[in-house]
Amino acid sequence: MKGRRGKAALAALLVCLCLAAAGCPASGGIPDETLPDGSWTETEERTVYLIVDGTRAEVTLADTDAAAALAARLEEGDVTFTADEYGGFEKVGSPGFSLPQSDTRLTTQPGDIVLYLGNQIVLFYGSNTWSYTRIGAVAGLTDAQIADLFRAGESRVSVTFTLSP
């Protein structure tokens, strides 16, 4: 009996290690995938809303620990912070707390929302390649509408994440 249990435990451990090495969570779920065009797929869609200087947009959250932590934080109430222009392609600001990092090198697209350094949220109206943790993406807007939403070129905006439609 003891030998069989030991072999079964070793087999289970090897399966978990193989899944982890392949990027799959131990639950057997499918991880996010970065597509050749730099976009990504979400394995579970969750919606929050983003308000930038009074203009509201829908955001589909990525299937990451950072996105889940942000959604959990939003259960307590809205998250509002100031984001500043950076590089001519993004707005960056701190929500005042950290989120779990799982950085991967990716090329962002307009509308992508990512975590940088664990405590900076970046809103892209352009593109950049760097190591970020995915949070989500603005849903249903054109690149031009995203640039307008994120106030491309303006120095500072007010950003609010909310669960309220």
Secondary structure, 3 states (H helix, E strand, C coil): CHHHHHHHHHHHHHHHHHHHHCCCCCCCCCCCEECCCCCEECCCCEEEEEEECCEEEEEEECCCHHHHHHHHHHCCCCEEEEEEEECCCEEEECCCCCCCCCCEEEECCCCEEEEECCCEEEEECCCCEEEEEEEEEECCCCHHHHHHHCCCCCCEEEEEEECCC
